[in-house]
Each structure stands twice: as C-alpha cells, then as structure tokens.
C-alpha cells in the first residue's frame, strides 16, 4: 500500500485583511446614519425603512466577508501525486493544483533562484507568503500551462512522503544541500 501524508496549514492574516474587516464594519455602521440623513433632508420616511433593511442585509455581508478571510491550505501526498487544496472558512474546498511528484524539475527554499526563471503560471499556497525560511518553491511542467511554480509550506512529513518519488538531483539539492 502506498503512503498517504496530509498537512493542513492556516493562512496568516496580514494587515490588508485587517483593513478589509475595518472597512466592512465602518460601512455597516455608517449605513443607518446615511439613510437617516437622507430621510431628514428629503422628508421622506421611506428611506428610514430602506436603511433598516440595508443595515440588516449588511450584517450578513460583514459576516460573509469575515468568513471569506478564513483560509487554510491542505497538502496531501498519495503515491506520486501532490495535491494542494484551498479551504475557505471550513466550507468550500477548491483544488489549487495537482502535481506529479516525479515531474518536479526543481525544488528550493531560495526565492532568488526562482526569480530568474520565467514561469507561465504560479500557484501560491503557503502559510505566510513573507516567511522566506519556511516556503518551498517547486518548478514543474504541465501540458496545460507549461512551466509552473508552486509556493507552499510543507512540513517534514510531506517532504518525506515526496522524497521517494522525487528526481535524484532534486533530492540531493533539497535534503543533502548538494548540487549535481
């Protein structure tokens, strides 16, 4: 039986996520005041009722925005396949990419090595994009896109699950820090 390894990584919230939350709450708080001001200046009380309903639907909108910002990535290695899924608020699961491990041409932790290579498609699924010491950069070829790049944050269990299927040169580079 082939081995199966799995890892779930929760995405780190960045300041931009906090800004999105603050803007959503601010807009929600301002809605009643805006409609009350319109109702007072025009003299039509209908705007107060519309403002109330917009406020109530806005509560759902703010909750939905907060839920969409809860993102996890799941890496699974089964046989020769590395599957990366994006899980949004524990409800929606979307396949980010599927890689044949034996088709990986390069794997490194050094971003500078990858910057000089031209890729057609980039798949980003790390815990923290800015954490240079824990992210791995994987180059592979697909028939649909050509040369692709996957950025992810695997643990030792995932790396050891990939190791038997990786090319010899990639194993020497990643695990033994030698180049051929």
Buried (B, 14 or more C-beta within 10 A) or exposed (E): EEEEBEBEBEBEBEEEBEEBBEEBBEBBEEBBEBBBEBBEEEEEEEBBEBBBEBBEEBEEEBEEBBEBBBBBBBBBBBBBEBBBBBBBEEEEEEEBBEBBBEEBEBBBEEEEEBEEEEBEEEBBBBBBBEEEEBBBBBBBBBEEBEBBBBBBBBEEBBBBBBBBBBBEBBBBBBEEEEEE
